[in-house]
Amino acid sequence: MTIQSCAIKTGATSLTVVGGSAITFTPDGVTITGGIHTSDAAQTDFRIRKNMTVKNRQPSLGSDGVYSKDKKSITIVCPKLLASGKTAFNLIRIEREVHPESTAAEMLELNMLAGQGVSDSNFNNFWTAGSLA
């Protein structure tokens, strides 16, 4: 199936990751305004140490009496040593913005839809080759 005819689940309550090994990300002392920076301390080679930045911006009340959306983001960086000796910083960034009147169920729905967008097989050709068909 392709993006043009993909089917993803609405009302999902969880996504399951199967296989692999656990990586423990721990705080690494990098200061992040409104967030935290962590890294895989088990990786002894600093040049290829995976790291993650998690940020939170709370809604704020504007002068017009209207609240702004909150903004939450996660960025995971996987450095790669290239054959040239240089380093590339491969990353994925996920952001979500919701109005403060949104329910927990509505926020979870966005998370579950986004999780399928990065993990469902319908999107493999998009993530691999950029295919929009």
N, C-alpha and C positions, 0 to 999 in steps of 0.2 A: 504494500500500500504506500502511497505517496502523500505529500502534504496536501495536494489538491483534493484528495478523497480520504484523508485520515480520519480516524475515529479515536477520540480519547475520552476517558471517563469523566463525567461530571458527578459530583457528590462523593468522590473517593474520600476515604478516611485515612489512608496511609499508602505509602509506596515502599516496596521491599527491595533491598539490595541483597543479591545472592553472590556468594563466593568472595574471593579477595582476602586481604589481610587488613587488620585494624591499624590505623595510624593515630597516635595520640598527639594532638596539637596542644602545646603548652605556652603560656605567656612568655615572651622573649625580651621584654623591656623596651620595645619600640613604642613610643608615645603616639596615640591616635586620638584626636579630638572626637569625643562622642562615640568611642569604640575601643576595641582591643585588637592587638596584633599578636598572633600566635605562630609557632612554627613546630616542625617535626624535629624535636631535639634528639631523637634517636638517629637521625642522619648526621653523621660526623663531618661530612664534607659540606662546609658552609655554602659552597658555590651551587650546590644542587638541592639545598634544603627547601622542601615545600613550606609555604607559609600561607596564612589566612588572615584577612582583615575583616572584622565584623563591625558595622557602624549602625547607630540608631540616632535618628533626629525626631524628636517628639513634635506633635502638632503645636502650632502657636496661634494665639488669638490676634488677628489683624485689627487695625484701627477701625475697620468697617464692621467689626463684630463677628466676622466669619473666621472659623478655624481653618488653618492650612492642613494639608495632608501630612501624615507622618512619612518618614522615609527610612527604610531599612535596607541594608546592602551587605552582601558577602562577596568577597573577592578571594579566590584561591589561585595562588601562583605556583607553578611547577617549573623551576629553572631547568634549562637544558644546555649542556656543554656541546657546542657545535664542532664539527670537524676542523673548522678554521681556528679553533681555540677561543672564540668569542662565546658569550653567553646569551641565549635567548630566554625571555621570560614569558612562557606560555601561561595564559590565565583564562579564567572564566569569572564573570561578574554577574551576580543576580541582584536585581533591585526590585523592591515592591513599595508602592505608595498607595495608601488608603486613607480615606476620610475618617475622622474620629467617630462618626456615627455608624460606621460599618460594624457588623457583628463579627464575633469570633468565627462563626461558620462561614461568613463571606471571605474573611481573611484566609481561612484554611482552604477554601475553594481555589483562591488564586494560587496558593502554594502548591496544591495538588496539580492544577493545570500546568503550572510552570515546570514542576518536576517531570511531568510527562513530556513536555516540550524538549527537555534535555536528555531524557532517557528512553522514550518510547521508540521502537523500531521504525515507526512511520517517519521519523526525522533523521534516521541514520544517513541517508544520501545527502540531506541538507548539511549536516555537521561534517560529513566527510568531504563532499565535493561542491557544496553550495547549491545543490539542485533545488529548484523551487517547484518542479513538476511533481 
